[in-house]
Amino acid sequence: MSVLEVGDNFPGNVSFGYIPLTPDSEEITSCGIPTKFDASETFKNKKVVLVAVPGAFTPTCQANHLPGFIQNIEALKAKGVEQVVVIASNDPFVMSAWGKANYTKDDFIIFASDSELAFSKAIGWTMGDRTARYAIAIDHGKVIYAAKETERGVDVSGADAVLAKL
C-alpha cells in the first residue's frame, strides 16, 4: 500500500481498535471492551472522514484539530458525511476516554486506535512513532480527499479544509 490519492479505492483489510460507547460505558472512568472496527467494510457503504492525529489529549490535537470537527457536525452531515473516525497511535482505552472527555454521545464521531501504526505506516503517513496529522474523506469506498500536514499546526487536515473539498 502507498499514499492514498483522490480517486483511489480505500484499501481492504484496514481495521482499528475501538470501544463502542454504550450506556454502561458512558463515564470517562469506565473502560469498556475493545473490539475491531472494520474500516474497509464500513467505508464501502458510507461517506466518512478519517482524521488522524499524533496523540489524544495533546495540545494541538485537543485545542485546534478535534474541536473543528465537533463544532461542524451539522455542516459535515449537510455534506452527506455519515461518520467521522478519529485515529491516533494511542490504545483503544485512551481513545475512548478522549471521546468521552469531549462529550461525544453517539457514533457520528468515533475514536479509534491505529495500533502499532499499521494503517498509517502502510500509507507512509507517520510522524516518528505516532500517526501523522492527516485527513482522508472516503465516499462509498473511493478516496475523495487526502491530505497530510507538512508543517506544524492544522491546515489541510482540519474541518474547514475537509468541508471545502466535500
C-alpha positions in Angstrom: 0.0 0.0 0.0 1.2 3.5 -0.6 -0.1 7.1 -0.1 -3.8 7.4 -0.9 -4.8 9.9 -3.5 -8.1 11.2 -4.8 -9.8 8.5 -7.0 -8.1 5.6 -5.2 -10.1 2.8 -3.6 -9.8 2.7 0.1 -7.7 -0.4 0.8 -9.0 -3.7 2.1 -8.2 -5.3 5.4 -7.9 -2.0 7.4 -9.2 -2.1 10.9 -8.8 -0.1 14.1 -9.2 -0.9 17.8 -12.4 0.7 19.1 -14.5 0.7 22.2 -18.2 1.4 21.3 -20.0 3.8 23.5 -22.7 2.1 25.5 -25.0 3.2 28.4 -22.7 1.1 30.6 -19.5 2.8 29.4 -20.6 6.5 29.3 -18.5 7.5 32.3 -14.9 8.5 31.5 -13.6 6.1 34.1 -15.4 3.1 32.6 -13.2 1.0 30.4 -15.4 -0.9 28.0 -14.2 -3.8 25.9 -12.1 -3.1 22.8 -13.4 -4.5 19.6 -12.3 -4.4 15.9 -13.7 -1.6 13.8 -13.6 -2.9 10.2 -12.8 0.4 8.4 -12.6 -1.1 5.0 -16.0 -2.7 5.2 -17.7 0.3 6.9 -16.2 2.7 4.4 -17.6 0.8 1.4 -21.1 1.7 2.5 -20.8 5.3 3.8 -19.4 8.7 3.2 -16.8 9.1 6.0 -14.0 11.3 7.1 -10.9 9.7 8.6 -8.9 12.1 10.8 -5.5 11.1 12.1 -3.8 13.0 15.0 -0.4 12.4 16.6 -2.0 11.8 20.0 -5.1 12.0 22.1 -5.1 14.9 24.7 -2.0 16.5 23.1 -2.1 20.4 22.8 -2.7 20.9 19.0 -4.9 17.8 18.7 -7.1 18.8 21.6 -7.2 22.6 21.2 -7.1 23.0 17.4 -7.8 19.9 15.5 -10.6 17.9 17.1 -12.8 21.0 18.1 -13.4 21.9 14.4 -14.9 18.5 13.7 -17.1 18.6 16.8 -18.3 22.2 16.1 -19.0 21.3 12.5 -21.1 18.1 13.0 -24.2 19.7 11.3 -22.1 21.1 8.4 -20.5 17.7 7.9 -23.9 16.0 7.9 -25.2 18.6 5.4 -22.4 17.5 3.1 -23.5 13.9 3.4 -20.9 12.7 5.9 -22.3 9.8 7.9 -19.3 9.3 10.3 -16.0 10.8 11.4 -13.4 8.4 12.6 -10.6 9.9 14.6 -7.5 7.8 14.9 -4.2 8.0 16.8 -1.5 5.6 17.9 -2.9 5.6 21.4 -4.6 2.4 22.6 -8.4 2.0 22.4 -8.8 2.8 26.1 -7.2 6.2 25.8 -9.1 6.9 22.6 -12.3 6.0 24.3 -11.6 8.3 27.2 -10.7 11.1 24.8 -14.0 10.8 23.1 -15.8 10.9 26.4 -13.8 13.9 27.6 -15.0 15.7 24.5 -18.6 14.8 25.2 -19.3 12.6 22.2 -22.6 10.9 22.8 -23.2 8.8 19.7 -21.2 7.1 16.9 -21.1 10.0 14.5 -17.6 10.8 15.7 -15.8 7.7 17.0 -12.3 7.5 18.5 -10.2 4.5 17.4 -6.7 3.2 17.7 -4.2 2.7 14.8 -2.4 0.1 16.9 1.2 -0.1 16.1 0.6 2.4 13.3 -0.5 -0.4 11.0 -2.6 1.8 8.7 -0.5 5.0 8.9 2.7 3.1 8.2 1.1 1.4 5.2 0.3 4.7 3.6 3.6 6.3 4.7 1.9 8.9 6.9 3.6 8.7 10.2 5.5 11.1 12.4 8.1 9.0 14.2 6.3 6.6 16.4 3.0 8.4 16.1 0.4 8.8 13.4 0.9 11.9 11.3 -1.7 14.6 11.2 -3.9 14.0 8.2 -7.5 13.7 6.9 -9.0 11.3 4.3 -12.5 11.6 3.0 -14.0 8.5 1.6 -17.3 8.2 -0.3 -18.5 4.7 -0.6 -15.0 3.2 -0.8 -13.5 5.9 -3.0 -11.0 8.5 -1.7 -12.3 12.0 -2.5 -9.8 13.9 -0.4 -6.5 13.0 1.2 -4.1 15.5 2.7 -1.3 15.3 5.3 0.1 18.3 7.2 3.6 19.1 6.2 4.1 21.9 8.8 3.1 22.2 12.5 -0.5 23.1 13.1 -3.8 22.3 11.4 -4.4 23.4 7.9 -5.1 20.8 5.3 -6.5 18.2 7.7 -8.8 20.5 9.7 -12.6 20.5 9.4 -12.7 23.7 7.3 -10.3 22.2 4.7 -12.2 18.9 4.6 -15.6 20.6 4.3 -14.3 22.7 1.4 -13.5 19.5 -0.5 -16.7 17.6 0.1 
